[in-house]
Amino acid sequence: MSAATAESFATLEDVITLSGATYTATEQARIEALLPLLSDALRVEGEKVGVDLDSQAETVTGYASTLKLVVVDIVVRVMRQSTTGDPMSQESQSGLGYTWSGTYAIPGGGIAQAIMRNDLKRLGLLTQTYGWEDWYHATPRSDNTDSSQN
């Protein structure tokens, strides 16, 4: 499936049904504009690690549903953002000694930052890595080698 003809992983109806929210006509138009963009952004993230999300959705049982859930979660997260100010999920202020604190809805802000690490983990695009690199020795040593001689 080429990028020009690629379909969104979720539909407006999926977002409405799964989120349980009601959206105005303007919000629905925004959701319809977001769906193909977010789907393509996920495709690009998949390509970075050598995963074709479209073929995974066709061949791996349950992967299409997981893609749908991830896209719906991202859309709902974006739709919760304020369009008139900073996208805050929580904010508090105090009085005379003035204190302010707030939590951003999407750390880093913006629609492009709406895809979070947890979304990529759910799709298998971000896995935990482990290992080490020996900066001082070109070849591995055996356990009985005294490192003070090197």
PAMARNU-267809 format. One line per field, with one value per residue (C-alpha): x negated, y negated, z negated; residue number from 0. Coordinates in Angstrom, 2 decimals. Example, Ala and Ser with C-alpha at 12.3 -4.5 7.8 and 13.67 -1.06 7.14 Angstrom:
% residues 2
c1	(-12.30  -13.67) .
c2	(4.50  1.06) .
c3	(-7.80  -7.14) .
seq	(0  1) .
***
This chain:
% residues 150
c1	(0.00  -1.60  -1.60  0.63  3.39  2.80  5.87  6.15  5.90  9.08  12.21  14.21  16.82  14.12  13.05  16.61  17.55  14.38  13.93  17.58  17.37  19.55  17.88  19.14  19.07  15.88  14.22  15.29  13.72  10.51  10.56  11.03  8.03  5.92  6.59  4.60  1.79  1.36  1.61  -1.14  -3.26  -3.00  -3.95  -7.09  -7.93  -7.52  -9.78  -12.50  -12.75  -11.97  -8.32  -5.62  -2.51  -0.12  -1.47  -1.57  2.11  2.92  0.83  0.61  3.75  5.00  2.45  5.07  7.13  4.08  3.31  6.89  6.70  3.39  4.66  7.88  5.88  3.66  6.63  8.44  5.25  4.95  8.63  8.28  5.75  6.92  6.93  7.04  4.07  1.33  2.45  2.59  4.14  3.88  3.10  3.10  2.38  2.02  2.55  0.33  -2.96  -2.06  -2.73  -1.86  -2.16  -0.81  -1.08  -1.13  1.35  -1.33  -4.86  -6.76  -3.45  -1.93  -0.27  -3.59  -4.55  -1.24  -2.68  -4.23  -6.69  -3.90  -2.08  -5.21  -5.79  -2.26  -2.96  -6.31  -8.21  -10.10  -11.63  -13.89  -17.55  -20.39  -24.07  -27.39  -30.28  -33.92  -35.50  -39.02  -39.65  -39.32  -38.72  -36.77  -38.80  -38.30  -37.32  -40.79  -42.59  -43.95  -42.81  -45.64  -48.12  -46.46) .
c2	(0.00  -3.25  -6.32  -8.15  -5.54  -4.44  -4.50  -5.71  -3.09  -4.45  -6.31  -9.19  -6.64  -4.67  -7.80  -8.71  -5.17  -4.30  -7.67  -7.95  -11.68  -13.92  -16.28  -19.35  -19.47  -21.57  -19.06  -16.18  -17.92  -18.32  -14.62  -13.62  -15.76  -14.29  -10.60  -10.22  -12.44  -10.46  -7.16  -8.30  -9.53  -6.06  -4.50  -6.66  -5.59  -1.99  -2.48  -3.86  -0.45  1.66  2.45  2.12  1.36  2.06  5.57  6.20  5.22  7.73  10.65  10.41  11.29  8.33  5.85  3.89  3.48  2.33  -0.21  -1.46  -1.82  -3.69  -6.13  -6.73  -7.36  -9.86  -11.67  -11.90  -13.23  -15.90  -16.82  -17.40  -20.13  -23.67  -25.55  -28.95  -28.69  -26.40  -22.76  -22.03  -18.96  -20.44  -23.92  -25.57  -29.06  -30.64  -34.10  -36.75  -34.87  -33.84  -30.25  -28.59  -25.02  -23.12  -19.89  -20.00  -17.70  -16.71  -17.30  -19.13  -20.37  -20.25  -17.64  -16.27  -15.42  -13.68  -10.26  -9.14  -6.40  -4.24  -4.33  -3.14  -0.42  0.92  1.29  2.98  0.08  -0.82  1.94  1.95  2.37  3.68  4.25  2.56  1.24  1.64  -1.76  -0.77  2.63  3.46  7.16  8.86  10.26  13.60  13.62  14.74  11.75  9.27  5.85  4.10  5.52  3.73) .
c3	(0.00  1.04  -1.17  1.32  1.03  -2.56  -4.75  -8.30  -11.00  -12.64  -11.54  -12.98  -14.07  -15.92  -17.80  -18.75  -19.78  -21.70  -23.42  -24.42  -23.80  -21.69  -19.26  -17.45  -13.66  -13.81  -16.14  -13.91  -10.91  -12.93  -13.87  -10.23  -9.30  -12.12  -11.42  -8.17  -9.46  -12.67  -10.78  -8.40  -11.31  -12.87  -9.52  -9.48  -13.05  -11.93  -8.92  -11.21  -12.89  -9.82  -10.58  -7.93  -9.99  -7.12  -6.54  -10.31  -10.49  -7.75  -9.02  -12.83  -14.74  -16.76  -15.40  -13.41  -16.58  -18.51  -15.78  -15.97  -19.76  -19.60  -16.96  -18.92  -22.11  -20.31  -18.74  -22.08  -23.68  -20.98  -21.22  -24.97  -24.29  -24.61  -21.32  -23.04  -25.40  -26.61  -26.45  -30.18  -31.75  -35.23  -36.52  -39.93  -41.18  -44.61  -46.07  -47.61  -47.61  -44.05  -43.15  -39.87  -38.73  -35.79  -33.88  -30.11  -28.35  -25.87  -27.16  -24.46  -23.11  -19.68  -17.55  -16.29  -19.88  -20.57  -19.74  -23.00  -23.89  -25.35  -22.01  -20.20  -22.81  -22.35  -18.63  -19.23  -17.68  -20.82  -22.88  -25.86  -24.96  -27.04  -26.65  -27.15  -25.19  -26.16  -25.55  -26.58  -25.04  -21.36  -22.01  -24.78  -27.67  -29.34  -33.01  -34.17  -32.62  -35.11  -33.95  -35.78  -33.22  -30.29) .
seq	(0  1  2  3  4  5  6  7  8  9  10  11  12  13  14  15  16  17  18  19  20  21  22  23  24  25  26  27  28  29  30  31  32  33  34  35  36  37  38  39  40  41  42  43  44  45  46  47  48  49  50  51  52  53  54  55  56  57  58  59  60  61  62  63  64  65  66  67  68  69  70  71  72  73  74  75  76  77  78  79  80  81  82  83  84  85  86  87  88  89  90  91  92  93  94  95  96  97  98  99  100  101  102  103  104  105  106  107  108  109  110  111  112  113  114  115  116  117  118  119  120  121  122  123  124  125  126  127  128  129  130  131  132  133  134  135  136  137  138  139  140  141  142  143  144  145  146  147  148  149) .
***
